[in-house]
Amino acid sequence: MAKPLEIDEHWTARIIQSVNGLEYGTVQIVVHDGRIVQIERTERKRFEGESNAAKKSKVKAETL
């Protein structure tokens, strides 16, 4: 049977800190024996180049 997860204020603060400011990405919480042992944060940055934006607006203009 699984042990109940123990979360104290320390881990709650760390989880919130990992999620704050994250626009694109993931936060994984690793649990062993009912205890949080690790928090992994993977952040993605998305950039839209000027050429992509120009192409999109040009396609929109042509369809109108």
N, C-alpha and C positions, 0 to 999 in steps of 0.2 A: 504494500500500500504506500502511496506517495505521502511524503511528509508535508505538512502545511508550510507555505512559503513565509519566511521571516523577512519583513521589510521594516527597517527602522528609519528614523529621520535622516540619518547620514546617507543611506542609499537612495531615499526619495530625493534628496537634494542633488545627488549625483545624476540621477536619471533626468531630472528637470534640466540640469545644466547641459546634459548631452543633447536634449531635444531643442532647447532654446537656440534660436538663430539658424536652425536647420531648415533650409528652403526645399532642397531636394536631397534625399538620401534615406538611410536606415539607421535605426538604433536597435541593437540586439542585446538582450539581457541573458547572460549565461547563468544557469542555476545548477548547483550540485548539492544533492542531499537536502533539498529544501532551503538552501541558502544562496543568495546572489553572490557570485564569485567574480564576475567580470561584466563590463559594459563595453560594447564595441560600437563605434560610430563611423559610418561611411558616408562621406559627404560628396555630392555630385555638384558640379558647376555646369550650368548650361549657358552657352553663348550663342547668340544669334548674330551672324555676320551681316554686314551691310548688304552684301550681294544677295543673301537669302531674303532679307526684308524687302529689298528693291524688287526681286523677282515676284514675291507674293503680291505686292501692291500693283505690279504691272499686270499680273494675271487677273487680279480683281478688276482693274480698269478695262481690260480687254473683254471680259465677260459681260460688262455693263453695256 
